[in-house]
Amino acid sequence: MITLAHISDIHLSPLPQVAFTDLLGKRLTGFMNWKLKRHGELNSETLGRLIAHMQGQNADFTAVTGDLVNLALDAEVERAGDWLKALGHSDKVAVCPGNHDAYVPGALDHAQENWGPYLRGETLEGQAFPFVRRIGDVAVISCSSAVPTPPFMAVGRFEEKQAARLSRMLKLLGDADYFRVVLIHHPPNAELQHPSFGLKGHRLFRQVIASEGAELVLHGHTHRSSIHHISGKGQEVPVIGVAAASAAQGGTLDDPARYNLFRIERENGAWRCTMREFGFQRLGQDIVMRMQMRIY
């Protein structure tokens, strides 16, 4: 039996000291959004309490589906590297990057250098993504939809070369009878697409899953808890999003901070997977188990 924890949209705060020269291009609009709104809705106290609760579960592995930073300033990226080390050893934690981690050109390169093994695993063709981490009979496959975008845009991109590599990985891991968990920051299902913050290439992603199959797709980006399905090879594949890990209670758009915990095991030759969602309610100060459901 393997336990897998899933968190997303960390948005570490507060912002470090910001120089005027840092606020060129997209960072200016992001900084204004943070100062006017987001700094009151995403905070370190909420994040700290949620992570402490999650670490008490002693999960075998933790998947972080992106947006560790806000403006991808050098100091933010470096602080996120320290935060990852405190979260857990890189053997037990994997990250797929989000749009804020690639906020401006060059930011994701800096993150890859600084976060190192948290953004690495087994790969194909010497390319960074997707990469695979294997934990017992579970294979966690980290994709990247993170690309720099113009102001007021938060779209992701999933292109054909990465799709071809993901297809090969899913085929190999499926033939070896792994429970395949695919990570991607932007949701790939049709219900959650939008011109300014959706996933370009979402149809391509779904075609890969329909062709080769997967057991589970995990994402972030929306700052909301959600459960959808997409077509797989012979069965529907659950697509599960989680609220932002730093989202304070009382936010106008986001669900309060939450994480998901999956228990995965074989039972009579078939997969059994149970999901429990933990986090804050709209009212009350305690972190509670909000939901438990059997996925397989």
Residue pairs with C-beta under 8 A, 6 or more apart in sequence:
1 263
1 264
1 265
2 60
2 61
2 135
2 136
2 137
2 138
2 179
2 263
2 264
2 265
3 57
3 58
3 59
3 60
3 61
3 261
3 262
3 263
3 264
4 59
4 60
4 61
4 62
4 63
4 135
4 138
4 140
4 181
4 261
4 262
4 264
5 54
5 57
5 59
5 61
5 62
5 63
5 259
5 260
5 261
5 262
6 62
6 63
6 65
6 218
6 240
6 242
6 259
6 260
6 261
6 262
7 50
7 51
7 54
7 62
7 63
7 64
7 65
7 242
7 245
7 259
8 64
8 65
8 66
8 67
8 98
8 185
8 219
8 220
8 221
8 241
8 242
8 243
8 244
8 245
9 65
9 66
9 67
9 98
9 220
9 221
9 223
9 243
9 244
9 245
9 246
9 247
10 47
10 64
10 67
10 68
10 69
10 80
10 83
10 244
10 245
10 246
11 38
11 42
11 67
11 68
11 69
11 70
11 100
11 244
11 246
12 44
12 47
12 68
12 69
12 70
12 76
12 79
12 80
12 83
12 246
13 39
13 42
13 43
13 44
13 47
13 70
13 246
14 39
14 44
15 31
15 34
15 39
15 70
15 71
15 73
15 76
16 73
16 75
16 76
16 79
17 75
18 31
18 71
18 73
22 71
22 73
23 31
25 104
25 151
26 103
26 104
26 148
26 149
26 150
26 151
27 71
27 73
27 103
27 104
28 151
29 151
29 152
30 70
30 71
30 103
31 71
34 70
34 71
38 70
40 248
41 247
41 248
41 250
41 251
41 252
41 253
41 254
42 244
42 246
42 247
42 248
43 246
43 248
44 246
45 248
46 245
46 246
46 247
46 248
46 249
46 256
46 257
46 280
47 245
47 246
47 257
49 287
50 245
50 246
50 257
50 258
50 259
50 279
50 280
50 287
51 87
51 245
53 259
53 278
53 287
54 62
54 259
54 261
54 278
55 87
55 88
57 261
59 92
59 261
60 92
60 135
60 136
61 92
61 93
61 94
61 133
61 135
61 138
61 140
62 87
62 88
62 92
62 93
62 94
63 94
63 96
63 140
63 142
63 181
63 183
63 218
64 84
64 87
64 93
64 94
64 95
64 96
64 118
65 95
65 96
65 98
65 183
65 184
65 185
65 218
65 219
65 220
65 221
65 242
66 95
66 96
66 97
66 98
66 99
66 100
66 101
66 146
66 185
66 220
66 221
67 98
67 99
67 100
67 101
67 185
67 220
67 221
67 244
68 80
68 83
68 84
68 95
68 98
68 100
68 101
68 111
69 76
69 77
69 80
69 100
69 101
69 103
69 111
70 76
70 100
70 103
71 100
71 103
72 100
72 101
72 102
72 103
72 104
72 107
72 108
72 110
72 111
74 110
77 101
77 107
77 110
77 111
77 114
77 115
78 114
80 111
80 114
80 115
81 114
81 115
81 116
84 90
84 93
84 95
84 115
84 118
87 93
90 116
90 117
90 118
91 117
93 118
94 118
94 119
94 121
94 131
94 133
94 140
94 142
94 183
95 115
95 118
95 119
95 142
96 129
96 142
96 143
96 144
96 145
96 183
96 184
96 185
97 108
97 111
97 119
97 144
97 146
97 185
98 145
98 146
98 185
98 220
98 221
99 145
99 146
99 147
99 149
99 154
99 155
99 156
99 185
99 186
99 221
101 107
101 108
101 111
101 146
102 108
102 111
102 146
102 147
102 148
103 148
104 148
105 148
107 148
108 144
108 146
111 119
112 119
112 128
119 128
119 131
119 142
120 128
120 131
121 131
121 132
121 133
121 142
122 131
122 132
122 133
122 134
123 129
123 130
123 131
123 132
123 165
124 130
124 165
124 168
124 169
125 165
127 161
127 162
127 165
128 144
129 142
129 143
129 144
129 162
129 165
130 141
130 142
130 143
130 144
130 162
130 165
130 166
130 169
130 182
131 141
131 142
132 139
132 140
132 141
132 142
132 169
132 173
133 139
133 140
133 142
134 140
134 178
137 177
137 178
137 179
137 264
137 266
138 178
138 179
138 181
138 264
139 173
139 178
139 179
139 180
139 181
140 181
140 183
141 166
141 169
141 170
141 173
141 180
141 181
141 182
141 183
141 214
142 183
143 158
143 162
143 166
143 182
143 183
143 184
143 205
144 162
144 184
144 185
145 156
145 157
145 158
145 184
145 185
145 186
145 199
145 201
146 156
146 185
147 155
147 156
147 157
149 155
152 196
153 196
153 197
154 196
154 197
154 221
155 186
155 195
155 196
155 197
155 198
155 199
155 200
156 184
156 185
156 186
156 198
156 199
156 200
156 201
156 221
157 199
157 200
157 201
158 184
158 186
158 188
158 199
158 200
158 201
158 202
158 204
158 205
159 201
159 204
160 204
163 201
163 204
163 205
163 207
163 208
166 182
166 205
166 208
167 208
167 211
167 212
170 180
170 182
170 208
170 209
170 212
170 213
170 214
171 212
173 180
174 180
174 212
174 213
174 233
179 215
179 216
179 264
179 271
179 273
180 213
180 214
180 215
180 216
181 214
181 215
181 216
181 217
181 218
182 209
182 214
182 216
182 217
182 218
183 217
183 218
183 219
184 199
184 205
184 217
184 218
184 219
185 219
185 220
185 221
186 197
186 198
186 199
186 202
186 219
186 221
187 193
187 199
187 202
187 219
187 221
187 222
187 226
187 228
187 239
187 241
188 199
188 202
188 205
188 206
188 209
188 217
188 219
188 230
188 239
189 202
189 206
189 228
189 229
189 230
189 239
190 202
190 206
191 228
192 198
192 222
192 226
192 228
192 241
193 199
193 202
197 221
199 205
206 230
206 231
209 217
209 230
209 231
209 232
209 233
209 237
210 230
210 231
210 232
210 233
211 233
212 233
213 232
213 233
213 234
213 235
213 237
214 232
214 237
215 237
215 271
215 273
215 296
216 237
216 238
216 240
216 262
216 273
216 295
217 230
217 237
217 238
217 239
217 240
218 240
218 241
218 242
218 260
219 239
219 240
219 241
220 241
220 242
220 244
221 241
222 241
223 243
223 244
223 247
223 253
223 254
223 255
224 241
224 243
224 254
224 255
225 241
225 242
225 243
225 255
225 258
225 277
226 239
226 240
226 241
227 238
227 239
227 240
227 241
228 238
228 239
228 240
229 236
229 237
229 238
229 239
230 236
230 237
230 239
231 237
238 295
240 260
240 275
242 258
242 259
242 260
242 277
243 254
243 255
243 256
243 257
243 258
243 279
244 254
244 255
244 257
245 257
245 258
245 259
246 257
247 254
247 255
247 256
247 257
248 256
248 257
249 256
249 280
249 281
249 282
249 283
250 282
255 279
256 279
256 280
256 281
256 282
257 279
257 280
258 277
258 278
258 279
258 280
258 290
259 277
259 278
259 279
260 275
260 276
260 277
260 278
261 275
261 276
261 277
261 278
262 273
262 274
262 275
262 295
263 273
263 274
263 275
263 276
264 271
264 272
264 273
265 271
265 272
265 273
266 272
270 296
271 296
272 294
272 296
273 294
273 295
273 296
274 292
274 293
274 294
274 295
275 291
275 292
275 293
275 294
275 295
276 289
276 291
276 292
277 289
277 290
277 291
277 292
278 287
278 288
278 289
278 290
279 287
279 288
279 290
280 286
280 287
280 288
281 288
281 290
